[in-house]
Amino acid sequence: MNEGASLKEQLLDASRRNNADLLNNVLETLGSEKQATLDLINNSTDPLGNTCIHLCCKHGSWDVLDVLLDIEGVDVNQQNSIDGDTPLHLCVNYSHDEPEYGTFIAENLIEIGADPRIRNKRGQTPLQLVHGDELESLINLLQGAEIAADNKGNLINEEDAEEIDDGPEDD
């Protein structure tokens, strides 16, 4: 007897087709079970290892992605199993067909913590996947995000060094 699509299948389908109504049905089914919701979002993958966040970025499914990004604890830096691509890598690929829209999605991913420095299995960062003059604003966005991430890392390292330097003094 066929019981219909599982929550995982519904979530991935909603992400692929930008079906916010289907996503909301899935989220309503889970109700206030925050951990179950996070587990479903972060651990449900298609055969290529793409999470729902990957699929939204690959297909430009902003309506669904917008809802998902508002859920605290959603992993935007997960790498898929086939290519090691993050959602940001797939967003860059999407941007080649939809430059402005793809850049808008990339901006939102970075705003909530997507790391532009992560390399896929081919050793490429999202910035290294960009090609085309129409993507100058995406290039600027990714370069700025890399610099900001590097500076943030340097600040953390400097704070650690200061804590070590502020140790007991020998007089």
FENTA-V582602 format. One record per backbone hydrogen bond with DSSP energy under -1.0 kcal/mol. NH is the residue of the N-H (numbers start at 1). CO is the residue of the C=O. If there is no record, write none. Layout:
# FENTA-V582602
nh->NH co->CO
nh->NH co->CO
This chain:
# FENTA-V582602
nh->10 co->6
nh->11 co->7
nh->12 co->8
nh->13 co->9
nh->14 co->10
nh->15 co->11
nh->16 co->12
nh->17 co->13
nh->19 co->14
nh->20 co->18
nh->23 co->19
nh->24 co->20
nh->25 co->21
nh->26 co->22
nh->27 co->23
nh->28 co->24
nh->29 co->25
nh->30 co->26
nh->31 co->27
nh->33 co->30
nh->34 co->32
nh->37 co->33
nh->38 co->34
nh->39 co->35
nh->40 co->36
nh->41 co->37
nh->42 co->38
nh->43 co->39
nh->44 co->40
nh->46 co->50
nh->49 co->46
nh->55 co->51
nh->56 co->52
nh->57 co->53
nh->58 co->54
nh->59 co->55
nh->61 co->56
nh->62 co->60
nh->65 co->61
nh->66 co->62
nh->67 co->63
nh->68 co->64
nh->69 co->65
nh->71 co->68
nh->74 co->71
nh->80 co->85
nh->82 co->48
nh->90 co->86
nh->91 co->87
nh->92 co->88
nh->93 co->89
nh->94 co->90
nh->95 co->91
nh->97 co->94
nh->98 co->94
nh->102 co->98
nh->103 co->99
nh->104 co->100
nh->105 co->101
nh->106 co->102
nh->107 co->103
nh->108 co->104
nh->109 co->105
nh->110 co->106
nh->111 co->107
nh->112 co->108
nh->113 co->110
nh->114 co->109
nh->118 co->115
nh->120 co->124
nh->121 co->83
nh->123 co->120
nh->129 co->126
nh->130 co->127
nh->135 co->132
nh->136 co->133
nh->139 co->135
nh->140 co->136
nh->141 co->137
nh->142 co->138
nh->143 co->139
nh->144 co->140
nh->145 co->141
nh->146 co->142
nh->147 co->143
nh->148 co->144
nh->149 co->145
nh->150 co->146
nh->151 co->147
nh->152 co->148
nh->153 co->149
nh->154 co->150
nh->155 co->151
nh->156 co->152
nh->157 co->153
nh->158 co->154
nh->159 co->155
nh->160 co->156
nh->161 co->157
nh->162 co->158
nh->163 co->159
nh->164 co->160
nh->165 co->161
nh->166 co->162
nh->167 co->164
